[in-house]
Amino acid sequence: MFDDLQKRLSSAFGQFRARGLLTEANIKDGLREVRTALLEADVNLQVVKEFMEKVGERAVGQQLIKSVRPEQQIVKVVHDELIELMGPVDPSIRFEKTGPTIIMLCGLQGSGKTTTCGKLARLLASQGRKPLLVAADLQRPAAIEQLKVIGQQLQVPVFSEPSSNPVKVCQDALAEANRQACDTIILDTAGRLHVDDELMAELKQIEKKVKPHQVFFVCDALTGQDAVASAGSFNEALELDGVIITKLDGDARGGAALSVRKVTGVPVKFVGMGEKLDKLQPFDPERIVGQMLGMGDIVGLVEAAQSVVDQEEAQKQQEKLAKGKFDLNDFRQQITQMKKMGSVRDLMGKIPGLNQMPVNLDEIDADGEVQRIQGIIDSMTPEERRNPNLIDISRRRRISAGAGVDPSDISALVKQFDAMAAFVKQMSQMTMLDKIRAMSGLGRAGAFNPGARLMAPKQGTGKRLTPKEREKQRKQREKEERKKRRDERGKEG
């Protein structure tokens, strides 16, 4: 997420690092790089102008602290101003005290509006609300069926009827909500490929007749300034109460997230961070800016872990690790838990400093590597997992055949695991102060980081070998081994 913007801003901040001391002249030169980075990220031009004026004023007037490097102080200024640019934040929804609360979602076709209706319904249901989904998109083929499928997955009721009038559908949904004792109605309205009079007239009629209490615009992050311009048009016609940004996890630039609040004056309520129905979260500028600046998202990482980790099992693992015990069964269990937390690449992006490590994430199929490691461990016997030292040449060949990998991959995994197990044992014998000192060095060295070591590209290649290349190497090694054995037998004779 925000990979392009993060790289450009890191390059811009590097200008300050190279200059050493900050002066008014080199601050302006460096901030010019920041300005270019934001424009290339598709941030609205007027937003960039106002933002850079504020950053420039604060940076030039900044009192330098000797213990803090100059570029770090500039990063702090940019960090604070970016948060202010996207705020103030209000992810709450005002619910009516009597009768159902009506929420209308609108937006252009393809923005993920129907899926967002389902995500919002799931979120509200988890908070104790009883939502009703209303299929009022009568323009897009299969929109009604899609919403029904989502409703079945969530076990949330969906209202639809064979009508060509979306206003009537929304009106009839009110009676259905009362009949089913639903306290929240979510209207999935129609979209178009562009803003047009017909679309706006239809939405205005729904607003006039049904009187929704909240109107949210669903904004596709990947369309950048086009999405922001559309949000402005919808706001003029409907007076939006909030914006939901979708597909933010796939946004490399961040232009929509940085522009929409300033351009429309409407707060961002929620962000979609994936296709699954549980991937809707309240908008938090501090976490977003942290990822834009390469600071990671520890809060998001902890939340993801808490949502999937079995606390009882985690306690058993902790007790085992405290005794210095750690085998491949434990490692496989950790991998399984990590996969439940989402994309490995996304998790890597949330770890502060990982992007600074000498591992090119663009060259790593992180999720594929996790699956490969899991396949290797699954191909071992229970005894081999408990004691990897048993794995000799013949066992390596058997395991590699079962996992569909090269025997050298088995050796590499065992070596890396031995290092991890030794570290776990060493940590179990340390005092708390020693542990803190040891852990503080891990981020820099990456010595025992599975993401950095186990999933790193093979040395000298810059990329993972294809199955054909691995097979070719395997045959070449077997040929060399046969020749070596023949030579040894010849010497003995």
HELIX and SHEET records of a PDB file:
HELIX    1   1 ASP A    3  ARG A   19  1                                  17    
HELIX    2   2 GLU A   24  GLU A   40  1                                  17    
HELIX    3   3 LEU A   45  VAL A   60  1                                  16    
HELIX    4   4 PRO A   70  MET A   86  1                                  17    
HELIX    5   5 LYS A  113  SER A  126  1                                  14    
HELIX    6   6 ALA A  143  LEU A  154  1                                  12    
HELIX    7   7 PRO A  166  ARG A  179  1                                  14    
HELIX    8   8 ASP A  197  VAL A  210  1                                  14    
HELIX    9   9 ALA A  221  THR A  223  5                                   3    
HELIX   10  10 GLN A  225  LEU A  238  1                                  14    
HELIX   11  11 LEU A  248  GLY A  250  5                                   3    
HELIX   12  12 GLY A  255  THR A  264  1                                  10    
HELIX   13  13 PRO A  285  MET A  292  1                                   8    
HELIX   14  14 ILE A  298  VAL A  308  1                                  11    
HELIX   15  15 GLN A  311  ALA A  322  1                                  12    
HELIX   16  16 LEU A  328  LYS A  340  1                                  13    
HELIX   17  17 VAL A  344  LYS A  350  1                                   7    
HELIX   18  18 LEU A  354  GLN A  356  5                                   3    
HELIX   19  19 LEU A  361  GLU A  363  5                                   3    
HELIX   20  20 ALA A  366  ASP A  378  1                                  13    
HELIX   21  21 PRO A  382  ARG A  386  1                                   5    
HELIX   22  22 PRO A  388  LEU A  390  5                                   3    
HELIX   23  23 ILE A  393  ALA A  403  1                                  11    
HELIX   24  24 PRO A  407  SER A  428  1                                  22    
HELIX   25  25 MET A  432  SER A  440  1                                   9    
HELIX   26  26 LEU A  442  ALA A  445  1                                   4    
HELIX   27  27 PRO A  450  ARG A  453  1                                   4    
HELIX   28  28 PRO A  467  GLU A  492  1                                  26    
SHEET    1   A 8 VAL A 158  PHE A 159  0                                        
SHEET    2   A 8 PRO A 131  ALA A 136  1                                        
SHEET    3   A 8 THR A 184  THR A 189  1                                        
SHEET    4   A 8 THR A 101  CYS A 106  1                                        
SHEET    5   A 8 GLN A 214  ASP A 220  1                                        
SHEET    6   A 8 GLY A 242  THR A 246  1                                        
SHEET    7   A 8 VAL A 268  GLY A 272  1                                        
SHEET    8   A 8 LEU A 280  PRO A 282 -1                                        
END                                                                             
